[in-house]
Amino acid sequence: MIKASPIKFKNLPLEIKTRLNKLNGSKRKFVKDVYKDEILLYWKAARGVGLVVYSELKYQKGFEKGNMIDLFYPLSNKMLEEKYGVSRQSKYRAIQKLKEAGLIEYRIDAGKNIKCRILTK
Protein backbone atom coordinates (compact mmCIF):
# COMPACT_ATOMS: atom_id res chain seq x y z
CA MET A 1 0.00 0.00 0.00
CA ILE A 2 1.14 3.51 -0.82
CA LYS A 3 0.95 6.19 1.86
CA ALA A 4 0.51 9.77 0.77
CA SER A 5 0.43 13.25 2.23
CA PRO A 6 -2.77 15.34 2.49
CA ILE A 7 -3.70 17.25 -0.66
CA LYS A 8 -2.51 20.81 -1.30
CA PHE A 9 -4.14 22.20 -4.42
CA LYS A 10 -1.62 24.99 -5.07
CA ASN A 11 1.10 22.62 -6.37
CA LEU A 12 -1.10 20.64 -8.75
CA PRO A 13 -0.79 21.07 -12.52
CA LEU A 14 -3.54 23.21 -14.06
CA GLU A 15 -5.11 20.23 -15.89
CA ILE A 16 -5.65 18.38 -12.60
CA LYS A 17 -7.04 21.48 -10.86
CA THR A 18 -9.55 21.88 -13.68
CA ARG A 19 -10.68 18.26 -13.37
CA LEU A 20 -10.98 18.53 -9.58
CA ASN A 21 -13.02 21.73 -9.89
CA LYS A 22 -15.45 19.88 -12.19
CA LEU A 23 -15.70 17.05 -9.66
CA ASN A 24 -16.17 19.54 -6.83
CA GLY A 25 -19.10 21.01 -8.77
CA SER A 26 -21.08 17.83 -8.16
CA LYS A 27 -23.57 17.56 -5.29
CA ARG A 28 -21.04 15.57 -3.27
CA LYS A 29 -19.44 18.08 -0.96
CA PHE A 30 -17.01 15.79 0.88
CA VAL A 31 -14.58 13.04 -0.09
CA LYS A 32 -12.70 11.54 2.84
CA ASP A 33 -8.90 11.17 2.81
CA VAL A 34 -8.04 12.53 -0.63
CA TYR A 35 -4.27 12.73 -1.12
CA LYS A 36 -2.22 14.72 -3.63
CA ASP A 37 0.19 11.85 -4.31
CA GLU A 38 -2.70 9.49 -5.05
CA ILE A 39 -4.33 12.00 -7.37
CA LEU A 40 -1.09 12.33 -9.32
CA LEU A 41 -0.73 8.53 -9.58
CA TYR A 42 -4.28 8.11 -10.89
CA TRP A 43 -3.82 11.05 -13.28
CA LYS A 44 -0.60 9.59 -14.72
CA ALA A 45 -2.17 6.15 -15.14
CA ALA A 46 -5.54 7.07 -16.71
CA ARG A 47 -5.82 10.87 -16.96
CA GLY A 48 -9.23 12.48 -16.25
CA VAL A 49 -11.26 9.28 -16.16
CA GLY A 50 -8.76 7.90 -13.65
CA LEU A 51 -9.56 10.86 -11.39
CA VAL A 52 -13.27 10.20 -11.74
CA VAL A 53 -12.80 6.54 -10.79
CA TYR A 54 -10.57 7.55 -7.87
CA SER A 55 -13.02 10.14 -6.53
CA GLU A 56 -16.00 7.76 -6.76
CA LEU A 57 -14.14 4.94 -5.03
CA LYS A 58 -12.86 7.30 -2.32
CA TYR A 59 -16.39 8.63 -1.83
CA GLN A 60 -17.80 5.13 -1.39
CA LYS A 61 -14.87 4.08 0.80
CA GLY A 62 -15.70 6.98 3.14
CA PHE A 63 -18.79 5.07 4.30
CA GLU A 64 -16.77 2.10 5.64
CA LYS A 65 -17.20 1.30 9.31
CA GLY A 66 -15.63 -1.21 11.64
CA ASN A 67 -15.16 -4.56 9.93
CA MET A 68 -16.19 -3.20 6.50
CA ILE A 69 -12.63 -2.46 5.37
CA ASP A 70 -11.28 -2.73 1.79
CA LEU A 71 -14.54 -3.74 0.15
CA PHE A 72 -15.17 -3.78 -3.59
CA TYR A 73 -17.51 -1.00 -4.75
CA PRO A 74 -19.65 -0.91 -7.92
CA LEU A 75 -19.00 1.73 -10.58
CA SER A 76 -22.24 2.24 -12.47
CA ASN A 77 -22.09 3.12 -16.17
CA LYS A 78 -25.26 5.19 -15.83
CA MET A 79 -23.96 7.21 -12.87
CA LEU A 80 -20.59 7.95 -14.52
CA GLU A 81 -22.33 8.94 -17.77
CA GLU A 82 -24.86 11.24 -16.08
CA LYS A 83 -22.58 12.96 -13.55
CA TYR A 84 -19.27 13.11 -15.40
CA GLY A 85 -19.99 12.36 -19.05
CA VAL A 86 -17.76 9.26 -18.99
CA SER A 87 -18.72 6.51 -21.43
CA ARG A 88 -18.60 2.86 -20.42
CA GLN A 89 -15.78 2.23 -22.89
CA SER A 90 -13.67 5.00 -21.33
CA LYS A 91 -14.46 3.65 -17.89
CA TYR A 92 -13.26 0.14 -18.78
CA ARG A 93 -10.09 1.45 -20.48
CA ALA A 94 -9.27 3.55 -17.42
CA ILE A 95 -9.94 0.68 -15.02
CA GLN A 96 -7.65 -1.58 -17.06
CA LYS A 97 -4.88 1.06 -17.01
CA LEU A 98 -5.29 1.56 -13.27
CA LYS A 99 -5.08 -2.19 -12.69
CA GLU A 100 -1.91 -2.43 -14.79
CA ALA A 101 -0.43 0.41 -12.71
CA GLY A 102 -1.28 -1.51 -9.52
CA LEU A 103 -3.63 1.15 -8.16
CA ILE A 104 -6.90 -0.83 -8.09
CA GLU A 105 -8.28 -4.35 -8.19
CA TYR A 106 -11.56 -5.26 -9.80
CA ARG A 107 -14.10 -8.06 -10.05
CA ILE A 108 -16.53 -8.68 -12.86
CA ASP A 109 -19.71 -10.63 -12.15
CA ALA A 110 -21.85 -11.62 -15.13
CA GLY A 111 -24.68 -9.14 -15.72
CA LYS A 112 -23.57 -6.73 -12.97
CA ASN A 113 -21.51 -3.56 -12.72
CA ILE A 114 -17.77 -3.91 -12.37
CA LYS A 115 -16.65 -3.68 -8.74
CA CYS A 116 -13.36 -2.05 -7.81
CA ARG A 117 -11.27 -1.34 -4.75
CA ILE A 118 -8.41 1.07 -4.18
CA LEU A 119 -5.02 -0.41 -3.33
CA THR A 120 -3.47 2.88 -2.15
CA LYS A 121 -3.89 4.20 1.39
N, CA, C and O atoms as a GROMACS GRO file, in nm:
protein
  484
    1MET      N    1   0.083  -0.118   0.000
    1MET     CA    2   0.000   0.000   0.000
    1MET      C    3   0.087   0.125   0.000
    1MET      O    4   0.193   0.128   0.062
    2ILE      N    5   0.041   0.227  -0.071
    2ILE     CA    6   0.114   0.352  -0.082
    2ILE      C    7   0.056   0.452   0.016
    2ILE      O    8  -0.066   0.473   0.019
    3LYS      N    9   0.142   0.514   0.096
    3LYS     CA   10   0.095   0.619   0.186
    3LYS      C   11   0.125   0.753   0.123
    3LYS      O   12   0.227   0.770   0.056
    4ALA      N   13   0.036   0.847   0.143
    4ALA     CA   14   0.051   0.977   0.077
    4ALA      C   15   0.023   1.089   0.175
    4ALA      O   16  -0.036   1.068   0.281
    5SER      N   17   0.066   1.208   0.139
    5SER     CA   18   0.043   1.325   0.223
    5SER      C   19  -0.091   1.390   0.186
    5SER      O   20  -0.140   1.372   0.075
    6PRO      N   21  -0.150   1.467   0.281
    6PRO     CA   22  -0.277   1.534   0.250
    6PRO      C   23  -0.262   1.627   0.129
    6PRO      O   24  -0.154   1.676   0.100
    7ILE      N   25  -0.373   1.649   0.060
    7ILE     CA   26  -0.370   1.725  -0.066
    7ILE      C   27  -0.351   1.874  -0.042
    7ILE      O   28  -0.409   1.932   0.050
    8LYS      N   29  -0.267   1.936  -0.126
    8LYS     CA   30  -0.251   2.081  -0.130
    8LYS      C   31  -0.270   2.120  -0.275
    8LYS      O   32  -0.188   2.086  -0.360
    9PHE      N   33  -0.376   2.191  -0.304
    9PHE     CA   34  -0.414   2.220  -0.442
    9PHE      C   35  -0.320   2.316  -0.513
    9PHE      O   36  -0.316   2.316  -0.636
   10LYS      N   37  -0.244   2.398  -0.441
   10LYS     CA   38  -0.162   2.500  -0.507
   10LYS      C   39  -0.048   2.441  -0.591
   10LYS      O   40  -0.002   2.508  -0.684
   11ASN      N   41  -0.002   2.320  -0.563
   11ASN     CA   42   0.110   2.262  -0.637
   11ASN      C   43   0.066   2.169  -0.750
   11ASN      O   44   0.151   2.112  -0.818
   12LEU      N   45  -0.062   2.154  -0.771
   12LEU     CA   46  -0.110   2.064  -0.875
   12LEU      C   47  -0.102   2.130  -1.012
   12LEU      O   48  -0.122   2.251  -1.024
   13PRO      N   49  -0.074   2.051  -1.116
   13PRO     CA   50  -0.079   2.107  -1.252
   13PRO      C   51  -0.219   2.159  -1.283
   13PRO      O   52  -0.318   2.112  -1.227
   14LEU      N   53  -0.227   2.256  -1.372
   14LEU     CA   54  -0.354   2.321  -1.406
   14LEU      C   55  -0.458   2.221  -1.456
   14LEU      O   56  -0.576   2.234  -1.422
   15GLU      N   57  -0.416   2.121  -1.535
   15GLU     CA   58  -0.511   2.023  -1.589
   15GLU      C   59  -0.582   1.948  -1.476
   15GLU      O   60  -0.703   1.925  -1.482
   16ILE      N   61  -0.507   1.911  -1.372
   16ILE     CA   62  -0.565   1.838  -1.260
   16ILE      C   63  -0.657   1.929  -1.180
   16ILE      O   64  -0.765   1.886  -1.138
   17LYS      N   65  -0.617   2.054  -1.158
   17LYS     CA   66  -0.704   2.148  -1.086
   17LYS      C   67  -0.837   2.164  -1.157
   17LYS      O   68  -0.942   2.168  -1.093
   18THR      N   69  -0.833   2.173  -1.290
   18THR     CA   70  -0.955   2.188  -1.368
   18THR      C   71  -1.046   2.067  -1.349
   18THR      O   72  -1.166   2.083  -1.327
   19ARG      N   73  -0.989   1.947  -1.358
   19ARG     CA   74  -1.068   1.826  -1.337
   19ARG      C   75  -1.128   1.822  -1.197
   19ARG      O   76  -1.246   1.789  -1.180
   20LEU      N   77  -1.047   1.856  -1.096
   20LEU     CA   78  -1.098   1.853  -0.958
   20LEU      C   79  -1.208   1.956  -0.939
   20LEU      O   80  -1.304   1.929  -0.866
   21ASN      N   81  -1.197   2.072  -1.000
   21ASN     CA   82  -1.302   2.173  -0.989
   21ASN      C   83  -1.432   2.121  -1.049
   21ASN      O   84  -1.540   2.148  -0.996
   22LYS      N   85  -1.424   2.047  -1.160
   22LYS     CA   86  -1.545   1.988  -1.219
   22LYS      C   87  -1.605   1.886  -1.124
   22LYS      O   88  -1.727   1.880  -1.108
   23LEU      N   89  -1.520   1.805  -1.060
   23LEU     CA   90  -1.570   1.705  -0.966
   23LEU      C   91  -1.631   1.773  -0.843
   23LEU      O   92  -1.733   1.729  -0.791
   24ASN      N   93  -1.566   1.882  -0.799
   24ASN     CA   94  -1.617   1.955  -0.682
   24ASN      C   95  -1.750   2.022  -0.712
   24ASN      O   96  -1.822   2.059  -0.619
   25GLY      N   97  -1.783   2.040  -0.840
   25GLY     CA   98  -1.910   2.101  -0.876
   25GLY      C   99  -2.027   2.007  -0.860
   25GLY      O  100  -2.143   2.048  -0.871
   26SER      N  101  -1.999   1.878  -0.834
   26SER     CA  102  -2.108   1.783  -0.816
   26SER      C  103  -2.175   1.807  -0.681
   26SER      O  104  -2.128   1.890  -0.602
   27LYS      N  105  -2.283   1.738  -0.653
   27LYS     CA  106  -2.357   1.756  -0.529
   27LYS      C  107  -2.282   1.698  -0.409
   27LYS      O  108  -2.316   1.727  -0.295
   28ARG      N  109  -2.180   1.618  -0.436
   28ARG     CA  110  -2.104   1.557  -0.328
   28ARG      C  111  -2.005   1.660  -0.275
   28ARG      O  112  -1.913   1.700  -0.346
   29LYS      N  113  -2.024   1.701  -0.152
   29LYS     CA  114  -1.944   1.808  -0.096
   29LYS      C  115  -1.818   1.757  -0.026
   29LYS      O  116  -1.727   1.837   0.002
   30PHE      N  117  -1.810   1.629   0.004
   30PHE     CA  118  -1.701   1.579   0.088
   30PHE      C  119  -1.652   1.445   0.037
   30PHE      O  120  -1.731   1.354   0.013
   31VAL      N  121  -1.521   1.433   0.022
   31VAL     CA  122  -1.458   1.304  -0.009
   31VAL      C  123  -1.350   1.285   0.097
   31VAL      O  124  -1.260   1.368   0.109
   32LYS      N  125  -1.360   1.177   0.172
   32LYS     CA  126  -1.270   1.154   0.284
   32LYS      C  127  -1.132   1.110   0.237
   32LYS      O  128  -1.120   1.030   0.144
   33ASP      N  129  -1.028   1.161   0.301
   33ASP     CA  130  -0.890   1.117   0.281
   33ASP      C  131  -0.844   1.121   0.136
   33ASP      O  132  -0.798   1.020   0.082
   34VAL      N  133  -0.855   1.236   0.073
   34VAL     CA  134  -0.804   1.253  -0.063
   34VAL      C  135  -0.660   1.304  -0.052
   34VAL      O  136  -0.634   1.400   0.020
   35TYR      N  137  -0.569   1.239  -0.123
   35TYR     CA  138  -0.428   1.273  -0.112
   35TYR      C  139  -0.370   1.316  -0.246
   35TYR      O  140  -0.403   1.258  -0.350
   36LYS      N  141  -0.284   1.418  -0.243
   36LYS     CA  142  -0.222   1.472  -0.363
   36LYS      C  143  -0.143   1.365  -0.438
   36LYS      O  144  -0.155   1.353  -0.560
   37ASP      N  145  -0.063   1.287  -0.366
   37ASP     CA  146   0.019   1.185  -0.431
   37ASP      C  147  -0.068   1.082  -0.503
   37ASP      O  148  -0.034   1.038  -0.613
   38GLU      N  149  -0.179   1.044  -0.441
   38GLU     CA  150  -0.270   0.949  -0.505
   38GLU      C  151  -0.332   1.009  -0.630
   38GLU      O  152  -0.342   0.943  -0.733
   39ILE      N  153  -0.373   1.134  -0.621
   39ILE     CA  154  -0.433   1.200  -0.737
   39ILE      C  155  -0.336   1.200  -0.854
   39ILE      O  156  -0.374   1.171  -0.968
   40LEU      N  157  -0.210   1.231  -0.827
   40LEU     CA  158  -0.109   1.233  -0.932
   40LEU      C  159  -0.088   1.094  -0.992
   40LEU      O  160  -0.071   1.081  -1.113
   41LEU      N  161  -0.089   0.990  -0.908
   41LEU     CA  162  -0.073   0.853  -0.958
   41LEU      C  163  -0.189   0.814  -1.050
   41LEU      O  164  -0.167   0.757  -1.156
   42TYR      N  165  -0.310   0.845  -1.009
   42TYR     CA  166  -0.428   0.812  -1.089
   42TYR      C  167  -0.431   0.893  -1.218
   42TYR      O  168  -0.471   0.844  -1.323
   43TRP      N  169  -0.387   1.020  -1.209
   43TRP     CA  170  -0.382   1.105  -1.328
   43TRP      C  171  -0.282   1.050  -1.429
   43TRP      O  172  -0.312   1.042  -1.548
   44LYS      N  173  -0.164   1.012  -1.382
   44LYS     CA  174  -0.060   0.959  -1.472
   44LYS      C  175  -0.103   0.828  -1.536
   44LYS      O  176  -0.070   0.802  -1.652
   45ALA      N  177  -0.176   0.747  -1.463
   45ALA     CA  178  -0.217   0.615  -1.514
   45ALA      C  179  -0.332   0.625  -1.614
   45ALA      O  180  -0.328   0.559  -1.718
   46ALA      N  181  -0.434   0.708  -1.586
   46ALA     CA  182  -0.554   0.707  -1.671
   46ALA      C  183  -0.614   0.844  -1.693
   46ALA      O  184  -0.731   0.854  -1.731
   47ARG      N  185  -0.538   0.950  -1.672
   47ARG     CA  186  -0.582   1.087  -1.696
   47ARG      C  187  -0.713   1.122  -1.624
   47ARG      O  188  -0.733   1.082  -1.509
   48GLY      N  189  -0.801   1.196  -1.689
   48GLY     CA  190  -0.923   1.248  -1.625
   48GLY      C  191  -1.019   1.141  -1.578
   48GLY      O  192  -1.079   1.154  -1.472
   49VAL      N  193  -1.034   1.035  -1.657
   49VAL     CA  194  -1.126   0.928  -1.616
   49VAL      C  195  -1.071   0.856  -1.493
   49VAL      O  196  -1.147   0.809  -1.408
   50GLY      N  197  -0.939   0.848  -1.484
   50GLY     CA  198  -0.876   0.790  -1.364
   50GLY      C  199  -0.911   0.869  -1.240
   50GLY      O  200  -0.934   0.811  -1.134
   51LEU      N  201  -0.916   1.002  -1.252
   51LEU     CA  202  -0.956   1.086  -1.139
   51LEU      C  203  -1.102   1.064  -1.101
   51LEU      O  204  -1.137   1.065  -0.983
   52VAL      N  205  -1.186   1.046  -1.201
   52VAL     CA  206  -1.327   1.020  -1.174
   52VAL      C  207  -1.342   0.888  -1.099
   52VAL      O  208  -1.414   0.881  -0.999
   53VAL      N  209  -1.275   0.785  -1.146
   53VAL     CA  210  -1.280   0.654  -1.079
   53VAL      C  211  -1.228   0.667  -0.937
   53VAL      O  212  -1.289   0.616  -0.843
   54TYR      N  213  -1.116   0.735  -0.920
   54TYR     CA  214  -1.057   0.755  -0.787
   54TYR      C  215  -1.154   0.826  -0.693
   54TYR      O  216  -1.176   0.782  -0.581
   55SER      N  217  -1.213   0.937  -0.740
   55SER     CA  218  -1.302   1.014  -0.653
   55SER      C  219  -1.427   0.934  -0.615
   55SER      O  220  -1.472   0.942  -0.501
   56GLU      N  221  -1.481   0.858  -0.708
   56GLU     CA  222  -1.600   0.776  -0.676
   56GLU      C  223  -1.566   0.666  -0.577
   56GLU      O  224  -1.642   0.641  -0.483
   57LEU      N  225  -1.453   0.601  -0.596
   57LEU     CA  226  -1.414   0.494  -0.503
   57LEU      C  227  -1.382   0.551  -0.366
   57LEU      O  228  -1.418   0.490  -0.265
   58LYS      N  229  -1.315   0.666  -0.360
   58LYS     CA  230  -1.286   0.730  -0.232
   58LYS      C  231  -1.415   0.772  -0.162
   58LYS      O  232  -1.428   0.760  -0.040
   59TYR      N  233  -1.510   0.823  -0.240
   59TYR     CA  234  -1.639   0.863  -0.183
   59TYR      C  235  -1.709   0.743  -0.119
   59TYR      O  236  -1.758   0.752  -0.006
   60GLN      N  237  -1.714   0.632  -0.192
   60GLN     CA  238  -1.780   0.513  -0.139
   60GLN      C  239  -1.702   0.454  -0.022
   60GLN      O  240  -1.762   0.403   0.072
   61LYS      N  241  -1.571   0.461  -0.028
   61LYS     CA  242  -1.487   0.408   0.080
   61LYS      C  243  -1.508   0.488   0.209
   61LYS      O  244  -1.490   0.435   0.318
   62GLY      N  245  -1.546   0.615   0.196
   62GLY     CA  246  -1.570   0.698   0.314
   62GLY      C  247  -1.684   0.650   0.402
   62GLY      O  248  -1.696   0.694   0.516
   63PHE      N  249  -1.767   0.560   0.352
   63PHE     CA  250  -1.879   0.507   0.430
   63PHE      C  251  -1.843   0.380   0.507
   63PHE      O  252  -1.928   0.325   0.577
   64GLU      N  253  -1.718   0.332   0.494
   64GLU     CA  254  -1.677   0.210   0.564
   64GLU      C  255  -1.680   0.231   0.714
   64GLU      O  256  -1.649   0.339   0.764
   65LYS      N  257  -1.718   0.127   0.785
   65LYS     CA  258  -1.720   0.130   0.931
   65LYS      C  259  -1.674  -0.004   0.985
   65LYS      O  260  -1.705  -0.109   0.928
   66GLY      N  261  -1.601   0.000   1.093
   66GLY     CA  262  -1.563  -0.121   1.164
   66GLY      C  263  -1.500  -0.228   1.078
   66GLY      O  264  -1.391  -0.210   1.024
   67ASN      N  265  -1.570  -0.342   1.066
   67ASN     CA  266  -1.516  -0.456   0.993
   67ASN      C  267  -1.538  -0.446   0.842
   67ASN      O  268  -1.504  -0.540   0.770
   68MET      N  269  -1.594  -0.338   0.794
   68MET     CA  270  -1.619  -0.320   0.650
   68MET      C  271  -1.500  -0.249   0.585
   68MET      O  272  -1.515  -0.139   0.532
   69ILE      N  273  -1.383  -0.311   0.588
   69ILE     CA  274  -1.262  -0.246   0.537
   69ILE      C  275  -1.219  -0.310   0.406
   69ILE      O  276  -1.223  -0.432   0.392
   70ASP      N  277  -1.178  -0.227   0.310
   70ASP     CA  278  -1.128  -0.273   0.179
   70ASP      C  279  -1.230  -0.358   0.103
   70ASP      O  280  -1.198  -0.467   0.055
   71LEU      N  281  -1.351  -0.308   0.093
   71LEU     CA  282  -1.454  -0.374   0.016
   71LEU      C  283  -1.442  -0.335  -0.131
   71LEU      O  284  -1.376  -0.237  -0.166
   72PHE      N  285  -1.507  -0.413  -0.217
   72PHE     CA  286  -1.518  -0.378  -0.359
   72PHE      C  287  -1.645  -0.296  -0.377
   72PHE      O  288  -1.749  -0.330  -0.320
   73TYR      N  289  -1.637  -0.189  -0.455
   73TYR     CA  290  -1.751  -0.100  -0.475
   73TYR      C  291  -1.790  -0.096  -0.622
   73TYR      O  292  -1.703  -0.095  -0.709
   74PRO      N  293  -1.920  -0.095  -0.651
   74PRO     CA  294  -1.965  -0.091  -0.792
   74PRO      C  295  -1.946   0.048  -0.853
   74PRO      O  296  -1.964   0.150  -0.787
   75LEU      N  297  -1.908   0.048  -0.980
   75LEU     CA  298  -1.900   0.173  -1.058
   75LEU      C  299  -2.002   0.163  -1.170
   75LEU      O  300  -1.980   0.095  -1.270
   76SER      N  301  -2.113   0.230  -1.153
   76SER     CA  302  -2.224   0.223  -1.247
   76SER      C  303  -2.195   0.303  -1.374
   76SER      O  304  -2.149   0.417  -1.368
   77ASN      N  305  -2.223   0.242  -1.489
   77ASN     CA  306  -2.209   0.312  -1.617
   77ASN      C  307  -2.302   0.433  -1.623
   77ASN      O  308  -2.262   0.541  -1.666
   78LYS      N  309  -2.425   0.413  -1.578
   78LYS     CA  310  -2.526   0.519  -1.583
   78LYS      C  311  -2.484   0.640  -1.498
   78LYS      O  312  -2.496   0.754  -1.542
   79MET      N  313  -2.437   0.613  -1.377
   79MET     CA  314  -2.396   0.721  -1.287
   79MET      C  315  -2.278   0.798  -1.344
   79MET      O  316  -2.278   0.921  -1.342
   80LEU      N  317  -2.176   0.728  -1.396
   80LEU     CA  318  -2.059   0.795  -1.452
   80LEU      C  319  -2.096   0.875  -1.577
   80LEU      O  320  -2.039   0.982  -1.601
   81GLU      N  321  -2.189   0.824  -1.656
   81GLU     CA  322  -2.233   0.894  -1.777
   81GLU      C  323  -2.311   1.021  -1.741
   81GLU      O  324  -2.287   1.127  -1.799
   82GLU      N  325  -2.402   1.010  -1.644
   82GLU     CA  326  -2.486   1.124  -1.608
   82GLU      C  327  -2.409   1.234  -1.534
   82GLU      O  328  -2.426   1.352  -1.565
   83LYS      N  329  -2.325   1.196  -1.438
   83LYS     CA  330  -2.258   1.296  -1.355
   83LYS      C  331  -2.133   1.353  -1.419
   83LYS      O  332  -2.105   1.472  -1.405
   84TYR      N  333  -2.059   1.268  -1.491
   84TYR     CA  334  -1.927   1.311  -1.540
   84TYR      C  335  -1.913   1.304  -1.691
   84TYR      O  336  -1.813   1.351  -1.744
   85GLY      N  337  -2.009   1.247  -1.760
   85GLY     CA  338  -2.000   1.236  -1.906
   85GLY      C  339  -1.897   1.133  -1.950
   85GLY      O  340  -1.839   1.145  -2.058
   86VAL      N  341  -1.874   1.031  -1.868
   86VAL     CA  342  -1.776   0.926  -1.899
   86VAL      C  343  -1.848   0.806  -1.959
   86VAL      O  344  -1.939   0.751  -1.896
   87SER      N  345  -1.809   0.766  -2.079
   87SER     CA  346  -1.872   0.651  -2.143
   87SER      C  347  -1.824   0.520  -2.079
   87SER      O  348  -1.722   0.518  -2.011
   88ARG      N  349  -1.899   0.414  -2.101
   88ARG     CA  350  -1.860   0.286  -2.042
   88ARG      C  351  -1.729   0.236  -2.100
   88ARG      O  352  -1.651   0.171  -2.029
   89GLN      N  353  -1.703   0.266  -2.227
   89GLN     CA  354  -1.578   0.223  -2.289
   89GLN      C  355  -1.459   0.295  -2.224
   89GLN      O  356  -1.356   0.233  -2.196
   90SER      N  357  -1.474   0.424  -2.200
   90SER     CA  358  -1.367   0.500  -2.133
   90SER      C  359  -1.346   0.449  -1.992
   90SER      O  360  -1.232   0.438  -1.945
   91LYS      N  361  -1.456   0.417  -1.924
   91LYS     CA  362  -1.446   0.365  -1.789
   91LYS      C  363  -1.365   0.235  -1.788
   91LYS      O  364  -1.275   0.220  -1.706
   92TYR      N  365  -1.396   0.142  -1.876
   92TYR     CA  366  -1.326   0.014  -1.878
   92TYR      C  367  -1.180   0.029  -1.918
   92TYR      O  368  -1.094  -0.041  -1.864
   93ARG      N  369  -1.150   0.121  -2.011
   93ARG     CA  370  -1.009   0.146  -2.048
   93ARG      C  371  -0.933   0.200  -1.928
   93ARG      O  372  -0.821   0.157  -1.900
   94ALA      N  373  -0.992   0.295  -1.858
   94ALA     CA  374  -0.927   0.355  -1.742
   94ALA      C  375  -0.906   0.252  -1.631
   94ALA      O  376  -0.800   0.248  -1.569
   95ILE      N  377  -1.006   0.170  -1.607
   95ILE     CA  378  -0.994   0.068  -1.502
   95ILE      C  379  -0.882  -0.030  -1.537
   95ILE      O  380  -0.807  -0.071  -1.449
   96GLN      N  381  -0.872  -0.068  -1.663
   96GLN     CA  382  -0.765  -0.158  -1.706
   96GLN      C  383  -0.627  -0.093  -1.686
   96GLN      O  384  -0.534  -0.158  -1.638
   97LYS      N  385  -0.614   0.035  -1.721
   97LYS     CA  386  -0.488   0.106  -1.701
   97LYS      C  387  -0.452   0.118  -1.554
   97LYS      O  388  -0.336   0.103  -1.515
   98LEU      N  389  -0.552   0.145  -1.471
   98LEU     CA  390  -0.529   0.156  -1.327
   98LEU      C  391  -0.489   0.022  -1.267
   98LEU      O  392  -0.405   0.018  -1.176
   99LYS      N  393  -0.547  -0.086  -1.316
   99LYS     CA  394  -0.508  -0.219  -1.269
   99LYS      C  395  -0.365  -0.250  -1.309
   99LYS      O  396  -0.288  -0.302  -1.228
  100GLU      N  397  -0.329  -0.219  -1.433
  100GLU     CA  398  -0.192  -0.243  -1.479
  100GLU      C  399  -0.090  -0.161  -1.399
  100GLU      O  400   0.023  -0.205  -1.380
  101ALA      N  401  -0.130  -0.044  -1.352
  101ALA     CA  402  -0.043   0.041  -1.271
  101ALA      C  403  -0.039  -0.005  -1.125
  101ALA      O  404   0.041   0.046  -1.046
  102GLY      N  405  -0.125  -0.100  -1.088
  102GLY     CA  406  -0.128  -0.151  -0.952
  102GLY      C  407  -0.200  -0.062  -0.854
  102GLY      O  408  -0.173  -0.068  -0.734
  103LEU      N  409  -0.292   0.021  -0.902
  103LEU     CA  410  -0.363   0.114  -0.816
  103LEU      C  411  -0.498   0.062  -0.769
  103LEU      O  412  -0.546   0.100  -0.662
  104ILE      N  413  -0.561  -0.025  -0.847
  104ILE     CA  414  -0.690  -0.083  -0.809
  104ILE      C  415  -0.693  -0.231  -0.842
  104ILE      O  416  -0.611  -0.282  -0.918
  105GLU      N  417  -0.791  -0.298  -0.782
  105GLU     CA  418  -0.828  -0.435  -0.819
  105GLU      C  419  -0.973  -0.429  -0.862
  105GLU      O  420  -1.046  -0.339  -0.821
  106TYR      N  421  -1.015  -0.524  -0.944
  106TYR     CA  422  -1.156  -0.526  -0.980
  106TYR      C  423  -1.207  -0.668  -0.995
  106TYR      O  424  -1.131  -0.762  -1.015
  107ARG      N  425  -1.339  -0.679  -0.984
  107ARG     CA  426  -1.410  -0.806  -1.005
  107ARG      C  427  -1.522  -0.780  -1.104
  107ARG      O  428  -1.588  -0.676  -1.101
  108ILE      N  429  -1.543  -0.878  -1.192
  108ILE     CA  430  -1.653  -0.868  -1.286
  108ILE      C  431  -1.745  -0.987  -1.264
  108ILE      O  432  -1.704  -1.102  -1.280
  109ASP      N  433  -1.869  -0.960  -1.228
  109ASP     CA  434  -1.971  -1.063  -1.215
  109ASP      C  435  -2.064  -1.050  -1.334
  109ASP      O  436  -2.101  -0.939  -1.373
  110ALA      N  437  -2.101  -1.163  -1.392
  110ALA     CA  438  -2.185  -1.162  -1.513
  110ALA      C  439  -2.315  -1.085  -1.489
  110ALA      O  440  -2.387  -1.110  -1.393
  111GLY      N  441  -2.344  -0.990  -1.577
  111GLY     CA  442  -2.468  -0.914  -1.572
  111GLY      C  443  -2.472  -0.805  -1.466
  111GLY      O  444  -2.578  -0.747  -1.444
  112LYS      N  445  -2.359  -0.775  -1.401
  112LYS     CA  446  -2.357  -0.673  -1.297
  112LYS      C  447  -2.249  -0.571  -1.328
  112LYS      O  448  -2.163  -0.593  -1.413
  113ASN      N  449  -2.254  -0.458  -1.257
  113ASN     CA  450  -2.151  -0.356  -1.272
  113ASN      C  451  -2.018  -0.408  -1.223
  113ASN      O  452  -2.011  -0.493  -1.135
  114ILE      N  453  -1.912  -0.356  -1.281
  114ILE     CA  454  -1.776  -0.390  -1.237
  114ILE      C  455  -1.758  -0.336  -1.096
  114ILE      O  456  -1.805  -0.227  -1.065
  115LYS      N  457  -1.690  -0.411  -1.010
  115LYS     CA  458  -1.665  -0.368  -0.874
  115LYS      C  459  -1.515  -0.352  -0.855
  115LYS      O  460  -1.436  -0.439  -0.892
  116CYS      N  461  -1.477  -0.240  -0.796
  116CYS     CA  462  -1.336  -0.205  -0.781
  116CYS      C  463  -1.304  -0.174  -0.635
  116CYS      O  464  -1.391  -0.145  -0.554
  117ARG      N  465  -1.173  -0.181  -0.605
  117ARG     CA  466  -1.127  -0.134  -0.475
  117ARG      C  467  -0.991  -0.069  -0.493
  117ARG      O  468  -0.912  -0.110  -0.578
  118ILE      N  469  -0.965   0.032  -0.412
  118ILE     CA  470  -0.841   0.107  -0.418
  118ILE      C  471  -0.734   0.032  -0.342
  118ILE      O  472  -0.759  -0.020  -0.233
  119LEU      N  473  -0.613   0.025  -0.399
  119LEU     CA  474  -0.502  -0.041  -0.333
  119LEU      C  475  -0.407   0.058  -0.265
  119LEU      O  476  -0.314   0.016  -0.196
  120THR      N  477  -0.429   0.187  -0.282
  120THR     CA  478  -0.347   0.288  -0.215
  120THR      C  479  -0.413   0.326  -0.084
  120THR      O  480  -0.535   0.311  -0.069
  121LYS      N  481  -0.335   0.376   0.010
  121LYS     CA  482  -0.389   0.420   0.139
  121LYS      C  483  -0.369   0.567   0.157
  121LYS      O  484  -0.408   0.623   0.259
   0.00000   0.00000   0.00000
